[in-house]
C-alpha cells in the first residue's frame, strides 16, 4: 500500500511540474494562415494567443484578434528531447486542419488535444499529415 501511495505521489508531482512549466512560460502567439478546428469549435485563420487558465495547463484559453475566444482541455504529452522551438502542430486531412499539439522551446513536455469525433470521421476518408507553425512566447 505504501508503495502505491509513493508511486501516485511521484506521478502527480511530475504532472504538476509539466503544468507549471507551461503556465510559467507566458502567452504563446501565433499567426494561423488557415481555418482550423479545436475539439468541436471551428476557428478562422488569423492571429491567436494561447494561455493556461487559472494557473493550470489542463485548460487552455485560445483567443483570436477577431474577438473569438474558446477554452479547451489538453493532455500532457512527452517527447524524448526538448523542443527546439515554440510551435503548434496541426493534423491535416486534405484542406481540414485540427490543432493537435503545443510545444514550448526548451521543454520535453507539451500539450496534446484529443481527437474529436469530427476529426475521427474525417480521418477515415483522408490521408493525414502534420503541419507545424512556429510561434512566439511572450
MDTraj code that builds the backbone (N, CA, C; nanometers):
import mdtraj as md
import numpy as np

residues = "UNK UNK UNK UNK UNK UNK UNK UNK UNK UNK UNK UNK UNK UNK UNK UNK UNK UNK UNK UNK UNK UNK UNK UNK UNK UNK UNK UNK UNK UNK UNK UNK UNK UNK UNK UNK UNK UNK UNK UNK UNK UNK UNK UNK UNK UNK UNK UNK UNK UNK UNK UNK UNK UNK UNK UNK UNK UNK UNK UNK UNK UNK UNK UNK UNK UNK UNK UNK UNK UNK UNK UNK UNK UNK UNK UNK UNK UNK UNK UNK UNK UNK UNK UNK UNK UNK UNK UNK UNK UNK UNK UNK UNK UNK UNK UNK UNK UNK UNK UNK UNK UNK UNK UNK UNK UNK UNK UNK UNK UNK UNK UNK UNK UNK UNK UNK UNK UNK UNK UNK UNK UNK UNK UNK UNK UNK UNK UNK UNK UNK UNK UNK UNK UNK UNK UNK UNK UNK".split()
xyz = np.array([
    [0.0823, -0.1198, 0.0000],
    [0.0000, 0.0000, 0.0000],
    [0.0863, 0.1257, 0.0000],
    [0.1894, 0.1241, 0.0844],
    [0.2789, 0.2389, 0.0936],
    [0.3479, 0.2637, -0.0407],
    [0.3832, 0.1561, -0.1091],
    [0.4489, 0.1658, -0.2390],
    [0.3563, 0.2314, -0.3410],
    [0.2277, 0.1959, -0.3413],
    [0.1298, 0.2545, -0.4331],
    [0.1123, 0.4042, -0.4069],
    [0.1103, 0.4403, -0.2795],
    [0.0954, 0.5813, -0.2433],
    [0.2161, 0.6610, -0.2918],
    [0.3364, 0.6081, -0.2731],
    [0.4575, 0.6771, -0.3178],
    [0.4605, 0.6902, -0.4703],
    [0.4185, 0.5865, -0.5404],
    [0.4113, 0.5923, -0.6864],
    [0.3126, 0.6985, -0.7309],
    [0.1962, 0.7026, -0.6681],
    [0.0943, 0.8017, -0.7019],
    [0.1450, 0.9431, -0.6763],
    [0.2122, 0.9646, -0.5647],
    [0.2673, 1.0963, -0.5328],
    [0.3708, 1.1359, -0.6378],
    [0.4538, 1.0426, -0.6797],
    [0.5545, 1.0706, -0.7821],
    [0.4927, 1.1099, -0.9148],
    [0.3911, 1.0364, -0.9577],
    [0.3231, 1.0670, -1.0837],
    [0.2550, 1.2029, -1.0764],
    [0.1867, 1.2309, -0.9675],
    [0.1191, 1.3604, -0.9527],
    [0.2176, 1.4760, -0.9524],
    [0.3333, 1.4582, -0.8908],
    [0.4315, 1.5670, -0.8898],
    [0.4883, 1.5912, -1.0288],
    [0.5069, 1.4844, -1.1090],
    [0.5517, 1.5026, -1.2472],
    [0.4486, 1.5795, -1.3288],
    [0.3207, 1.5469, -1.3125],
    [0.2152, 1.6181, -1.3842],
    [0.2090, 1.7641, -1.3422],
    [0.2253, 1.7900, -1.2152],
    [0.2233, 1.9282, -1.1669],
    [0.3415, 2.0061, -1.2228],
    [0.4575, 1.9430, -1.2327],
    [0.5755, 2.0085, -1.2881],
    [0.5535, 2.0430, -1.4345],
    [0.4961, 1.9523, -1.5117],
    [0.4702, 1.9790, -1.6533],
    [0.3738, 2.0950, -1.6680],
    [0.2694, 2.0971, -1.5877],
    [0.1726, 2.2058, -1.5934],
    [0.2343, 2.3382, -1.5533],
    [0.3175, 2.3372, -1.4500],
    [0.3811, 2.4604, -1.4043],
    [0.4770, 2.5147, -1.5095],
    [0.5484, 2.4258, -1.5792],
    [0.6411, 2.4712, -1.6830],
    [0.5650, 2.5446, -1.7932],
    [0.4516, 2.4919, -1.8335],
    [0.3729, 2.5581, -1.9380],
    [0.3156, 2.6889, -1.8864],
    [0.2628, 2.6886, -1.7652],
    [0.1982, 2.8084, -1.7095],
    [0.2982, 2.9217, -1.6874],
    [0.4209, 2.8915, -1.6501],
    [0.5191, 2.9950, -1.6200],
    [0.5770, 3.0598, -1.7443],
    [0.5577, 2.9995, -1.8598],
    [0.6223, 3.0496, -1.9796],
    [0.5434, 3.1579, -2.0499],
    [0.4299, 3.1979, -2.0002],
    [0.3574, 3.3098, -2.0587],
    [0.2613, 3.2698, -2.1689],
    [0.2377, 3.3652, -2.2579],
    [0.1383, 3.3513, -2.3629],
    [0.2070, 3.3152, -2.4939],
    [0.1513, 3.2182, -2.5650],
    [0.2008, 3.1807, -2.6975],
    [0.1228, 3.2614, -2.7996],
    [0.1933, 3.3220, -2.8935],
    [0.1293, 3.3983, -3.0007],
    [0.1669, 3.3349, -3.1341],
    [0.0653, 3.3188, -3.2205],
    [0.0883, 3.2540, -3.3497],
    [-0.0084, 3.3090, -3.4541],
    [0.0374, 3.3157, -3.5775],
    [-0.0475, 3.3525, -3.6906],
    [-0.0812, 3.2244, -3.7653],
    [-0.2083, 3.1865, -3.7653],
    [-0.2531, 3.0648, -3.8324],
    [-0.3128, 3.1059, -3.9678],
    [-0.2508, 3.0642, -4.0792],
    [-0.2958, 3.1096, -4.2115],
    [-0.4123, 3.0302, -4.2706],
    [-0.4738, 2.9434, -4.1915],
    [-0.5848, 2.8622, -4.2411],
    [-0.6885, 2.8467, -4.1303],
    [-0.8122, 2.8165, -4.1682],
    [-0.9139, 2.7877, -4.0667],
    [-0.8829, 2.6505, -4.0086],
    [-0.9207, 2.6325, -3.8809],
    [-0.8871, 2.5074, -3.8137],
    [-0.9903, 2.4740, -3.7071],
    [-0.9817, 2.3515, -3.6575],
    [-1.0723, 2.3005, -3.5542],
    [-0.9947, 2.2751, -3.4260],
    [-1.0579, 2.3056, -3.3142],
    [-1.0095, 2.2658, -3.1828],
    [-1.1297, 2.2009, -3.1159],
    [-1.1182, 2.0709, -3.0911],
    [-1.2324, 1.9933, -3.0412],
    [-1.3518, 2.0141, -3.1342],
    [-1.4611, 2.0684, -3.0860],
    [-1.5797, 2.0872, -3.1713],
    [-1.5906, 2.2274, -3.2298],
    [-1.4967, 2.3144, -3.1992],
    [-1.5050, 2.4546, -3.2420],
    [-1.4229, 2.4803, -3.3675],
    [-1.4833, 2.5500, -3.4629],
    [-1.4141, 2.5922, -3.5841],
    [-1.3661, 2.7353, -3.5641],
    [-1.2404, 2.7594, -3.5945],
    [-1.1819, 2.8924, -3.5789],
    [-1.1280, 2.9402, -3.7140],
    [-1.1446, 3.0699, -3.7435],
    [-1.0967, 3.1224, -3.8713],
    [-0.9447, 3.1444, -3.8696],
    [-0.8866, 3.1613, -3.9875],
    [-0.7454, 3.1976, -3.9978],
    [-0.7247, 3.3303, -3.9261],
    [-0.6063, 3.3507, -3.8712],
    [-0.5776, 3.4778, -3.8054],
    [-0.4750, 3.4647, -3.6951],
    [-0.4579, 3.5737, -3.6213],
    [-0.3635, 3.5794, -3.5090],
    [-0.4320, 3.5245, -3.3836],
    [-0.3584, 3.4400, -3.3092],
    [-0.4130, 3.3808, -3.1870],
    [-0.3120, 3.3890, -3.0739],
    [-0.3657, 3.3962, -2.9528],
    [-0.2842, 3.3811, -2.8326],
    [-0.3394, 3.2624, -2.7552],
    [-0.2508, 3.1837, -2.6984],
    [-0.2883, 3.0664, -2.6202],
    [-0.2242, 3.0791, -2.4831],
    [-0.3043, 3.0603, -2.3799],
    [-0.2525, 3.0714, -2.2438],
    [-0.3305, 2.9787, -2.1513],
    [-0.2648, 2.9308, -2.0459],
    [-0.3340, 2.8458, -1.9491],
    [-0.4339, 2.9283, -1.8685],
    [-0.5399, 2.8634, -1.8236],
    [-0.6421, 2.9297, -1.7418],
    [-0.6201, 2.8922, -1.5961],
    [-0.6161, 2.9922, -1.5095],
    [-0.6133, 2.9702, -1.3649],
    [-0.4921, 2.8971, -1.3127],
    [-0.3760, 2.9151, -1.3756],
    [-0.2556, 2.8527, -1.3250],
    [-0.2417, 2.7052, -1.3587],
    [-0.3407, 2.6477, -1.4233],
    [-0.3340, 2.5078, -1.4642],
    [-0.3179, 2.5015, -1.6141],
    [-0.2366, 2.4102, -1.6617],
    [-0.2221, 2.3982, -1.8065],
    [-0.3185, 2.2954, -1.8648],
    [-0.4067, 2.2395, -1.7836],
    [-0.5049, 2.1433, -1.8340],
    [-0.6066, 2.2105, -1.9259],
    [-0.6412, 2.3348, -1.8964],
    [-0.7375, 2.4079, -1.9788],
    [-0.6658, 2.5276, -2.0389],
    [-0.6733, 2.5386, -2.1713],
    [-0.6072, 2.6478, -2.2414],
    [-0.7106, 2.7429, -2.2989],
    [-0.6806, 2.8707, -2.2867],
    [-0.7637, 2.9751, -2.3446],
    [-0.7037, 3.0097, -2.4806],
    [-0.7861, 3.0037, -2.5849],
    [-0.7428, 3.0364, -2.7202],
    [-0.8208, 3.1596, -2.7619],
    [-0.7474, 3.2684, -2.7844],
    [-0.8103, 3.3972, -2.8120],
    [-0.7614, 3.4498, -2.9463],
    [-0.8571, 3.4848, -3.0355],
    [-0.8222, 3.5399, -3.1654],
    [-0.8355, 3.6909, -3.1674],
    [-0.7646, 3.7553, -3.2596],
    [-0.7748, 3.9006, -3.2719],
    [-0.9120, 3.9431, -3.3243],
    [-0.9853, 3.8472, -3.3821],
    [-1.1208, 3.8769, -3.4307],
    [-1.2236, 3.8673, -3.3182],
    [-1.1757, 3.8631, -3.1932],
    [-1.2587, 3.8548, -3.0717],
    [-1.3132, 3.7144, -3.0462],
    [-1.2738, 3.6156, -3.1292],
    [-1.3158, 3.4788, -3.0997],
    [-1.2381, 3.4308, -2.9775],
    [-1.3042, 3.3537, -2.8954],
    [-1.2415, 3.3045, -2.7728],
    [-1.2999, 3.1682, -2.7397],
    [-1.2155, 3.0785, -2.6934],
    [-1.2625, 2.9462, -2.6531],
    [-1.1651, 2.8884, -2.5522],
    [-1.2132, 2.7933, -2.4772],
    [-1.1289, 2.7204, -2.3822],
    [-1.1352, 2.5729, -2.4196],
    [-1.0244, 2.5040, -2.4042],
    [-1.0208, 2.3633, -2.4406],
    [-0.9280, 2.2867, -2.3474],
    [-0.9656, 2.1639, -2.3180],
    [-0.8798, 2.0756, -2.2394],
    [-0.7683, 2.0227, -2.3275],
    [-0.6504, 2.0074, -2.2682],
    [-0.5362, 1.9493, -2.3373],
    [-0.4635, 1.8576, -2.2397],
    [-0.4141, 1.7475, -2.2913],
    [-0.3463, 1.6479, -2.2090],
    [-0.1947, 1.6643, -2.2175],
    [-0.1237, 1.6103, -2.1189],
    [0.0220, 1.6099, -2.1225],
    [0.0705, 1.5152, -2.2305],
    [0.1790, 1.5536, -2.2977],
    [0.2468, 1.4667, -2.3930],
    [0.3963, 1.4877, -2.3716],
    [0.4742, 1.3819, -2.3896],
    [0.6174, 1.3905, -2.3618],
    [0.6964, 1.3470, -2.4840],
    [0.8107, 1.4123, -2.5039],
    [0.8999, 1.3810, -2.6139],
    [1.0327, 1.3321, -2.5574],
    [1.1116, 1.2638, -2.6386],
    [1.2403, 1.2143, -2.5939],
    [1.3452, 1.3234, -2.5787],
    [1.3191, 1.4398, -2.6389],
    [1.4138, 1.5512, -2.6283],
    [1.3378, 1.6827, -2.6258],
    [1.3988, 1.7868, -2.5707],
    [1.3301, 1.9164, -2.5638],
    [1.3014, 1.9730, -2.7030],
    [1.1927, 2.0460, -2.7137],
    [1.1560, 2.1100, -2.8394],
    [1.2563, 2.2208, -2.8707],
    [1.2976, 2.2298, -2.9965],
    [1.3937, 2.3326, -3.0349],
    [1.3287, 2.4690, -3.0507],
    [1.1975, 2.4719, -3.0750],
    [1.1254, 2.5986, -3.0909],
    [0.9847, 2.5855, -3.0342],
    [0.9246, 2.7002, -3.0016],
    [0.7845, 2.7008, -2.9606],
    [0.7017, 2.6813, -3.0871],
    [0.6082, 2.5844, -3.0838],
    [0.5355, 2.5514, -3.2063],
    [0.4006, 2.4893, -3.1776],
    [0.3135, 2.5001, -3.2776],
    [0.1843, 2.4332, -3.2773],
    [0.1870, 2.3302, -3.3887],
    [0.1356, 2.2116, -3.3602],
    [0.1293, 2.1050, -3.4594],
    [-0.0174, 2.0822, -3.4934],
    [-0.0482, 2.0828, -3.6225],
    [-0.1839, 2.0577, -3.6709],
    [-0.1844, 1.9267, -3.7486],
    [-0.2876, 1.8446, -3.7276],
    [-0.3092, 1.7277, -3.8122],
    [-0.3937, 1.7758, -3.9292],
    [-0.3506, 1.7438, -4.0494],
    [-0.4174, 1.7929, -4.1697],
    [-0.4721, 1.6749, -4.2490],
    [-0.5968, 1.6881, -4.2918],
    [-0.6632, 1.5907, -4.3764],
    [-0.7189, 1.6682, -4.4954],
    [-0.6517, 1.6617, -4.6094],
    [-0.6949, 1.7428, -4.7234],
    [-0.6815, 1.8896, -4.6877],
    [-0.7930, 1.9624, -4.6880],
    [-0.7898, 2.1051, -4.6523],
    [-0.8495, 2.1316, -4.5142],
    [-0.8551, 2.0286, -4.4297],
    [-0.9085, 2.0431, -4.2936],
    [-0.7955, 2.0274, -4.1934],
    [-0.7860, 2.1251, -4.1027],
    [-0.6775, 2.1300, -4.0055],
    [-0.7346, 2.1187, -3.8642],
    [-0.6681, 2.0372, -3.7815],
    [-0.7093, 2.0165, -3.6429],
    [-0.5878, 2.0413, -3.5534],
    [-0.6026, 2.1324, -3.4560],
    [-0.4928, 2.1581, -3.3634],
    [-0.4661, 2.0314, -3.2833],
    [-0.3411, 1.9874, -3.2859],
    [-0.3047, 1.8606, -3.2241],
    [-0.2168, 1.8773, -3.1003],
    [-0.1073, 1.9552, -3.1121],
    [-0.0113, 1.9662, -3.0029],
    [0.0443, 2.1075, -2.9922],
    [0.0914, 2.1408, -2.8726],
    [0.1615, 2.2663, -2.8467],
    [0.2904, 2.2314, -2.7731],
    [0.4022, 2.2868, -2.8224],
    [0.5327, 2.2634, -2.7611],
    [0.5996, 2.3971, -2.7323],
    [0.6678, 2.4065, -2.6209],
    [0.7412, 2.5268, -2.5834],
    [0.8901, 2.4972, -2.5934],
    [0.9644, 2.5880, -2.6556],
    [1.1085, 2.5705, -2.6742],
    [1.1768, 2.5383, -2.5420],
    [1.2648, 2.4377, -2.5456],
    [1.3422, 2.4009, -2.4279],
    [1.2755, 2.3015, -2.3350],
    [1.1518, 2.2613, -2.3659],
    [1.0800, 2.1669, -2.2795],
    [1.0535, 2.0354, -2.3538],
    [1.0619, 1.9248, -2.2800],
    [1.0331, 1.7948, -2.3406],
    [0.8896, 1.7499, -2.3130],
    [0.8119, 1.8363, -2.2491],
    [0.6695, 1.8089, -2.2257],
    [0.5872, 1.9168, -2.2937],
    [0.4809, 1.8732, -2.3583],
    [0.3920, 1.9669, -2.4255],
    [0.2476, 1.9358, -2.3916],
    [0.1572, 1.9910, -2.4704],
    [0.0137, 1.9708, -2.4526],
    [-0.0416, 1.9083, -2.5793],
    [-0.1356, 1.8159, -2.5636],
    [-0.1948, 1.7471, -2.6778],
    [-0.3465, 1.7516, -2.6665],
    [-0.4112, 1.7909, -2.7756],
    [-0.5569, 1.7955, -2.7791],
    [-0.6087, 1.6603, -2.8263],
    [-0.7103, 1.6072, -2.7594],
    [-0.7655, 1.4781, -2.8015],
    [-0.8372, 1.4911, -2.9362],
    [-0.8408, 1.3812, -3.0105],
    [-0.9132, 1.3810, -3.1376],
    [-1.0626, 1.3941, -3.1105],
    [-1.1254, 1.4831, -3.1848],
    [-1.2710, 1.4985, -3.1730],
    [-1.3389, 1.3926, -3.2598],
    [-1.4685, 1.3767, -3.2409],
    [-1.5424, 1.2811, -3.3239],
    [-1.5406, 1.3251, -3.4705],
    [-1.5439, 1.4567, -3.4953],
    [-1.5368, 1.5072, -3.6327],
    [-1.4027, 1.4706, -3.6960],
    [-1.2953, 1.4890, -3.6228],
    [-1.1637, 1.4538, -3.6769],
    [-1.1541, 1.3049, -3.7049],
    [-1.2040, 1.2238, -3.6151],
    [-1.2018, 1.0786, -3.6363],
    [-1.2794, 1.0404, -3.7607],
    [-1.3907, 1.1084, -3.7842],
    [-1.4724, 1.0818, -3.9034],
    [-1.3978, 1.1226, -4.0308],
    [-1.3368, 1.2414, -4.0294],
    [-1.2620, 1.2898, -4.1457],
    [-1.1418, 1.1993, -4.1730],
    [-1.0791, 1.1486, -4.0682],
    [-0.9603, 1.0647, -4.0817],
    [-0.9891, 0.9328, -4.1520],
    [-1.1127, 0.8877, -4.1498],
    [-1.1475, 0.7617, -4.2155],
    [-1.1309, 0.7694, -4.3672],
    [-1.1512, 0.8878, -4.4241],
    [-1.1541, 0.9017, -4.5699],
    [-1.0312, 0.9704, -4.6291],
    [-0.9431, 1.0259, -4.5459],
    [-0.8352, 1.1106, -4.5972],
    [-0.7033, 1.0773, -4.5295],
    [-0.5946, 1.0821, -4.6064],
    [-0.4601, 1.0601, -4.5522],
    [-0.4205, 1.1774, -4.4624],
    [-0.3593, 1.1484, -4.3500],
    [-0.3189, 1.2513, -4.2521],
    [-0.1731, 1.2906, -4.2718],
    [-0.1438, 1.4206, -4.2538],
    [-0.0058, 1.4674, -4.2418],
    [-0.0049, 1.5844, -4.1446],
    [0.1124, 1.6113, -4.0874],
    [0.1239, 1.7192, -3.9890],
    [0.1716, 1.8474, -4.0543],
    [0.1200, 1.9594, -4.0028],
    [0.1640, 2.0926, -4.0420],
    [0.2107, 2.1609, -3.9130],
    [0.3330, 2.2156, -3.9150],
    [0.3899, 2.2797, -3.7976],
    [0.3981, 2.4305, -3.8206],
    [0.3473, 2.5059, -3.7234],
    [0.3588, 2.6516, -3.7259],
    [0.4434, 2.6945, -3.6062],
    [0.5461, 2.7743, -3.6323],
    [0.6284, 2.8245, -3.5239],
    [0.5618, 2.9469, -3.4629],
    [0.5765, 2.9602, -3.3316],
    [0.5077, 3.0643, -3.2560],
    [0.6085, 3.1405, -3.1716],
    [0.5639, 3.2525, -3.1180],
    [0.6476, 3.3296, -3.0249],
    [0.5902, 3.3154, -2.8854],
    [0.6765, 3.3265, -2.7880],
    [0.6380, 3.3141, -2.6484],
    [0.6605, 3.4488, -2.5812],
    [0.5563, 3.5024, -2.5196],
    [0.5671, 3.6339, -2.4548],
    [0.5188, 3.6283, -2.3136],
])
top = md.Topology()
chain = top.add_chain()
for i, resn in enumerate(residues, 1):
    res = top.add_residue(resn, chain, resSeq=i)
    for name in ("N", "CA", "C"):
        top.add_atom(name, md.element.get_by_symbol(name[0]), res)
traj = md.Trajectory(xyz[None], top)
